[in-house]
């Protein structure tokens, strides 16, 4: 499941600290528990810095919660399953074609001055996210997908809904059951 990052960049004992959410599988509805963990954060855009932060977060989860089977789900994951399950790489059946969750999410946005821009769904994830119309169409109001209007704040939220559909369609559904946290 995708994580909504919350960085509380503070200093503790001279270390730069961050806090981020992660998800633990459960056997009862809603089948996950969202938790957060503080860890040493390594600033910078270099891949090596980002991987240091990921490893630091995983170490903190292990040391704080005793959870050892952790799957990093991102484009920076060392694990092929985690890399494939990134919203930038995970494919969703959209109008008969397979496109990324990220592209469908971006294409479903509705603004005060336009949208949804459904053609964005067929762009690469990075191009979809950078599409100029998403920056120049005013305030984000919500989402429109398959004729359903999704407000900005809802349970479940629109992004999670898309992601869960794509996970159910993916070939990784059985493999992810081997992990305790994401």
Beta strands, then each sheet from edge to edge (+ up, - down):
strand 1: 6-12
strand 2: 15-25
strand 3: 32-40
strand 4: 91-94
strand 5: 97-100
strand 6: 109-111
strand 7: 114-115
strand 8: 140-145
strand 9: 148-151
sheet 1: 1+ 2- 3+
sheet 2: 4+ 5-
sheet 3: 7+ 6- 8+ 9-
end
